[in-house]
Amino acid sequence: MRPPTLHHTSPALASSGPPSPPSPLPAQRHGTPGLDRFNTAAAGAAEAALLACCGSRRWAQRLVAHRPYPDLDALLAAADEASYDLSPADLAEALSDESSAGVHPGAPPAAHTALAAAHAAYESRFGHAFVICLDGFRPEEYLDQVLAGIRARLGHERDEERALSAEELRGLARTRLAHVVANHPESDVAGASR
């Protein structure tokens, strides 16, 4: 299961050992080492890293099948295209892999109570965790954005909310994917696990 959606980047992906040195592809000589590792990782490891970004197997398999990517922009464009092509079943699979966020443990009890109640109401109405991409907001704004988002979206019809959730999930997947290939040591796709 993925980390709570309040945090818009994926958790550290555990490494099962040091990666073997990748053989940079000609188009990637000036690329990022993380993208090089993603492009050259075994299919299963790359798929596992992608599933940490979006829980749709079809989405992950499609991105793995189209490797290598010359740069991050090409990978993100492919991820967007695959996201727009998610079937209702693929979207349901991805949303079922998300979890609702809590607040920072040091937050006042009222914040914990308010967020828990809002998430419960949302999940009861729509049957999946509330997803929101918080790119562009400062961490101290996250709680207000989530609470306001839940309040606004509780009034949506099921189909309208499904479409908006798909768009938010696409944004989350982009952010998580960029993090995975940004050469973060904890995001080693060669030994990724969920």
Secondary structure, DSSP 8 states (H G I E B T S, - for coil): ---BTTS-S---B--SS--------GGGTTS-HHHHHHHHS-HHHHHHHHHTT---HHHHHHHHHT---SSHHHHHHHHHHHHHT--HHHHHHHHHT-B-----TTS-HHHHHHHHHHHHHHHHHHSS------TTS-GGGHHHHHHHHHHHHTTS-HHHHHHHHHHHHHHHHHHHHHHHHTT-TTB-GGG---
